[in-house]
């Protein structure tokens, strides 16, 4: 029986600029960029302690304008390809968070970076205004 030659993968031969291990994915379970806040601990972990800027969409099930803004905001966040996240907070389920962030009308969107509020708006915006808002939050 004859020995088989060793197999060498061409993919492993990268230019000097790319030497070292290459991660194809982040360790651990993937984090969705748009999520519903479950409780105060979840808010602290996923919004306040987030490495990314987070847009917090304070809304209510009974709010018609919220149902229009939500999908538009998700679309604006998706365009940023992982540079910003979106947290959805139902004010009827999380009244304490709404009070803490001064929400007096819905929809209200609060931009948080590094645990600090950096911008906010109340009401509906068109797609261009949302894109501009999100870009400004990321660029700050």
Backbone torsions as a table, in degrees:
resi	resn	phi	psi	omega
1	UNK	NA	136.4	-176.5
2	UNK	-102.3	148.7	-177.4
3	UNK	-75.7	141.1	177.4
4	UNK	-83.2	143.2	178.3
5	UNK	-68.4	150.5	178.3
6	UNK	-64.9	144.7	179.9
7	UNK	-91.4	128.6	178.1
8	UNK	-118.3	122.5	-180.0
9	UNK	-82.9	129.1	178.6
10	UNK	-65.4	-28.3	-177.1
11	UNK	-62.8	-31.0	-176.7
12	UNK	-74.5	-12.3	-179.7
13	UNK	-92.8	96.2	-177.8
14	UNK	-110.6	156.4	176.5
15	UNK	-58.9	159.0	-177.0
16	UNK	-54.7	-32.1	-179.4
17	UNK	-59.7	-27.9	-174.9
18	UNK	-110.3	24.0	-179.9
19	UNK	-67.8	153.8	179.7
20	UNK	106.2	171.8	-177.5
21	UNK	-66.9	147.2	-179.6
22	UNK	-119.0	118.5	177.8
23	UNK	-86.4	125.8	177.9
24	UNK	-90.2	-16.7	179.5
25	UNK	-151.9	159.4	176.9
26	UNK	-76.6	138.6	176.4
27	UNK	-64.6	150.5	178.9
28	UNK	87.7	173.6	-178.5
29	UNK	-69.7	146.0	-179.7
30	UNK	-67.6	144.8	178.0
31	UNK	-101.3	124.2	177.6
32	UNK	-67.6	148.1	-179.4
33	UNK	-81.3	-14.4	177.1
34	UNK	-128.7	125.1	-174.9
35	UNK	-149.6	156.0	174.8
36	UNK	-89.6	130.0	177.8
37	UNK	-72.1	130.2	-176.9
38	UNK	-89.5	-41.3	-178.5
39	UNK	-163.2	-176.9	-177.3
40	UNK	-63.7	-38.3	178.2
41	UNK	-64.6	-41.5	177.3
42	UNK	-62.3	-42.0	178.4
43	UNK	-61.7	-45.9	-179.7
44	UNK	-61.3	-44.7	-177.0
45	UNK	-69.5	-46.4	-170.5
46	UNK	-93.7	-15.9	-179.8
47	UNK	-113.0	-61.4	-176.4
48	UNK	-62.4	-42.6	-177.1
49	UNK	-93.9	10.1	-177.5
50	UNK	-68.8	141.7	174.3
51	UNK	-73.9	-26.5	-179.7
52	UNK	-93.9	157.0	167.4
53	UNK	-65.0	147.1	-179.7
54	UNK	-127.5	130.6	172.8
55	UNK	-93.7	120.6	-179.1
56	UNK	-101.1	115.2	-179.4
57	UNK	-95.2	100.4	175.5
58	UNK	-83.1	119.8	-174.5
59	UNK	-143.4	178.4	174.8
60	UNK	-143.2	150.7	-179.7
61	UNK	-62.0	-33.8	-176.3
62	UNK	-82.9	-2.6	-173.5
63	UNK	-90.9	111.3	178.7
64	UNK	-61.2	-50.2	178.7
65	UNK	-59.6	-30.6	178.3
66	UNK	-63.5	-37.3	-179.4
67	UNK	-69.4	-23.6	176.4
68	UNK	-83.2	-44.6	-176.2
69	UNK	-69.0	-41.2	-174.8
70	UNK	-49.6	-56.0	179.7
71	UNK	-63.7	-35.3	177.6
72	UNK	-64.4	-42.7	-179.9
73	UNK	-66.2	-41.3	177.3
74	UNK	-60.8	-39.4	178.7
75	UNK	-64.5	-43.0	179.2
76	UNK	-64.6	-37.7	178.0
77	UNK	-68.3	-42.9	-179.8
78	UNK	-61.1	-34.6	179.2
79	UNK	-62.1	-23.9	-176.8
80	UNK	-82.9	-4.4	173.1
81	UNK	49.9	53.5	173.4
82	UNK	90.6	6.5	179.7
83	UNK	-91.3	-5.9	179.4
84	UNK	-152.0	149.8	177.5
85	UNK	-116.5	167.0	-179.9
86	UNK	-133.5	125.2	176.4
87	UNK	-108.9	135.0	178.8
88	UNK	-107.8	124.6	-178.8
89	UNK	-121.1	115.4	175.6
90	UNK	-79.6	117.8	-174.3
91	UNK	-67.3	-23.1	178.0
92	UNK	-74.6	-30.2	178.6
93	UNK	-87.4	-27.2	-174.7
94	UNK	-131.2	59.4	-178.5
95	UNK	-58.4	-36.9	-178.7
96	UNK	-62.3	-39.4	177.5
97	UNK	-67.8	-40.2	178.6
98	UNK	-61.2	-43.2	179.0
99	UNK	-66.0	-44.1	-178.8
100	UNK	-59.0	-35.3	-178.4
101	UNK	-99.3	15.4	172.0
102	UNK	66.6	33.0	-179.9
103	UNK	-82.1	116.0	179.4
104	UNK	-114.8	-8.3	177.5
105	UNK	-150.1	152.6	176.7
106	UNK	-121.7	148.2	0.0
107	UNK	-77.8	143.6	171.3
108	UNK	-126.2	132.5	177.8
109	UNK	-116.2	125.2	-180.0
110	UNK	-116.6	126.5	178.1
111	UNK	-94.0	125.6	-178.2
112	UNK	-123.6	129.4	175.6
113	UNK	-132.4	128.4	179.4
114	UNK	60.0	29.4	179.3
115	UNK	85.8	-5.4	-178.1
116	UNK	-108.5	143.6	174.2
117	UNK	-73.7	123.8	-179.2
118	UNK	-110.5	-17.8	179.0
119	UNK	-169.4	166.8	178.4
120	UNK	-164.2	161.1	169.5
121	UNK	-152.6	158.5	178.9
122	UNK	-122.4	137.3	176.8
123	UNK	98.6	-169.9	-176.1
124	UNK	-92.8	143.8	173.9
125	UNK	-125.6	153.6	174.9
126	UNK	-80.8	172.9	-174.7
127	UNK	-57.8	-41.9	-179.7
128	UNK	-65.2	-41.1	178.5
129	UNK	-65.1	-39.2	178.2
130	UNK	-66.0	-44.3	177.8
131	UNK	-58.8	-42.3	179.4
132	UNK	-64.7	-43.5	179.3
133	UNK	-61.0	-48.6	-178.4
134	UNK	-63.2	-44.0	179.0
135	UNK	-61.4	-40.9	179.4
136	UNK	-64.2	-40.6	-179.9
137	UNK	-64.5	-41.0	-179.6
138	UNK	-69.8	-38.8	-175.2
139	UNK	-77.4	-12.8	-176.6
140	UNK	-68.3	NA	NA
